[in-house]
Amino acid sequence: DGTYTEFINGVDTNPLHTQQYFERQVDRDHYKLNTFFDIKPFKGFNYRLNLSYYNKFSEDGQYLSSKATTSTGQGQIDETKYENYLIENIITYTVPINNTDHRLNLTLMQSYDYIMDRGMGYSAQNVTMDRDWNMLPKGEVTEITRKWQDETMISFMARAQYSFKDKYLVTVSVRRDADSKFGSNNKWATFPSVSAGWIISDEPWMKSASFVDNLKLRASWGQVGSHSGLSRYKSLGLADSYEMEFGDDFAFGYLPGSELSNPNIGWETTSSTNAGVDFTLFNDRFRGSVEGFYTTTKDLLVERSISTSLGYSTITDNMGETSTWGFDISMNGDIISRNGFLWNVGTNFSLYRNKILKINGLKDEKGNDVDDVNNKWFIGQPLNVYYDYAFDGIYQYEDFDNIGGVFVLKKTYDTDGDGVADKALDRDAGFCPGAVKVKDVNNDGKITADDRVVISKDPKFTMSFNTTFKWKGIDLYADFYGVYGRIIQNKYLYDYNSGGSLAGRFNGLAVNYWTPTHPSNDYPRPRSSQSINYLESLSYQDASYIRLRTLTLGYTLPTSILSKAKN
C-alpha cells in the first residue's frame, strides 16, 4: 500500500519509517546597522565616528514522534545569538603647507570591537503531548546546555602620508592592538609599516618615451598580527564537566581539561617585504603589473603535544617560524579597438613557495633542528604536506624466487661491496606478487618509517586568462583558471569506507588491479580478508587542472530605446 515497514528483514529498523515521523525547523534572523557622522570644525580637519551593530539569532527545533519505532516522543530545541559591536573614532588632518609641491596627511584611529556569542538548549523525552518541539515542557528533560563566550579587541593606529610633486610618495604607520583571547602577559602588540612610491613617468626625462602613459615603482615593508588560529579562553585553562550520582542526588563536577593553559600566548606576527612596478602603455591599451614579495611569520599559534605525565596532553603556544616568497604578474590589453569592435585579453600568473624555518628550537644530539613528525612539520619543507612512503609499483613474479612453493624476494643489495648482490630487501612479512612496492629512500636495505618522504600539497603555480568581445551592444566574456602541480590524496583509492581498500565490501573506483593473469603495475592484488600494506602510498595524485570559471553573453539596449521607454 506504499507505507514504510518498521523493520528491514524483521530485524533492522527501517530509517525511512523513522524519517517520516521526524520534523525539524530552523529559523534565523539577521540584521546589521551601520551609521556614521562627520565633524569638520575647521579646514583640513575631519572627525568621523563609525558605529556598527550586527545581530544574528537562530532557533533550531527538532522532534521525533513516538510513532517512530525507537522514540518515546523526544526532541530538542537550541537557541543561539551572536552580537558584534564596532566603534571607530577616526581623525584626519591635511596639514596646510604654502608650497603646493608638498602634501602631508595625518590620520589617527581608535577602534573597539566586541563579540558576544551565547546560546541555550534543552532536550526532553516521553513528551505527553506528542506534537513537536514546542511541547517539550510536557516531557522529561534529559539535558540542558548553555554557551556563553565573548571577545574584545582594541586597536590604535597612526599614519602619515607625504607626497612631493605627486610623484614621490611615502606612507608611515603604526598600529597598537590588543585582544582578550591572548594571555595576560601578551595581550598587546605593536605593528609598524612603511611604503614608498615613485611615479617615474612624471619625470622630465621620461617625456621622450611617449608610449608610456604611466610607470610607477613601489615598495613596502610592514608587520601585521593574527589571532585567527586561537580559540577563546585558551590562555585561561578550561575545565571539563562530569556527571555524578550521590545516592538519590545527581550533581555536576569539574576537573581540568586535557589542555594546559598558557598565560604567555601572544600575537602571531607576519613581516612582509613587497616590491612591484605598475605600468600603462600605448594610450591605455596595455596595462600590467609585476610584483614580488617575501614574508616571514614567527610565533605561530599552534597546538602541540606535551608529555601526559604532566596531567595534560596538549598546549597552545607561540612557536616556529615560516617564510614565503613569490611573485605575481598581471597583464591586460586591448588587442583590437576600432569601428565599435573591442577585443580585450587579460592574464595573471602567480607563484609562491613557503617553508618552515624553525619549529620549537629543539636540537638532536648532532645539533640539528628536530622535526615534528606527528604534526608533519619539517625544517626546510613546506607547511602543508603529506608524509608517507613513495610508491614504486607492484611486485611481480620476476621479483621473487619460488622456493618450495614459497615466494622469497630476490637479493638486490650488495652489502660487502664486491659487486654481487647478497641481501634481499628487508620489509614486512607475508608479501608476495601483487603487493605494493615502496622505495627504500635511504638505501639501507630495509623498509622503515625513515623511508617516508615529504609530499607538498601546494601547487607549483596558478594562472588565469580572460577575454572580452564587444560589438554593437553585444558583449561576450570568458574567464579561465588553472592550477599546476598541486597534489591531493584521493580517499577513493585507499579508504575502506569509500570503497578504496580493494576488499570488495563497498562500491569503489574501477582500477587496473593486479591478478596472476593480468600482472598490472598500477594497483595491487585485491584482498577481502586483510588490509593491504602501503596502499595509501598510491593514493597521491596530480590535481592540476584548467577550467572555465565564467562565461557571460550579454546585450545592452541602445540609449535611444531606453530614452523612449522613459518617456
Beta strands, then each sheet from edge to edge (+ up, - down):
strand 1: 7-8
strand 2: 12-13
strand 3: 22-39
strand 4: 45-64
strand 5: 74-94
strand 6: 102-125
strand 7: 140-164
strand 8: 168-179
strand 9: 188-199
strand 10: 212-226
strand 11: 239-246
strand 12: 249-256
strand 13: 259-260
strand 14: 268-281
strand 15: 286-298
strand 16: 301-305
strand 17: 314-318
strand 18: 321-338
strand 19: 341-358
strand 20: 385-388
strand 21: 391-394
strand 22: 400-403
strand 23: 406-409
strand 24: 411-413
strand 25: 423-424
strand 26: 436-438
strand 27: 453-456
strand 28: 461-471
strand 29: 474-484
strand 30: 487-489
strand 31: 540-542
strand 32: 545-555
sheet 1: 1+ 2-
sheet 2: 3+ 4- 5+ 6- 7+ 8- 9+ 10- 14+ 15- 18+ 19- 28+ 29- 32+
sheet 3: 11+ 12-
sheet 4: 13+ 17+ 16-
sheet 5: 20+ 27-
sheet 6: 21+ 26-
sheet 7: 22+ 23-
sheet 8: 24+ 25-
sheet 9: 30+ 31-
end
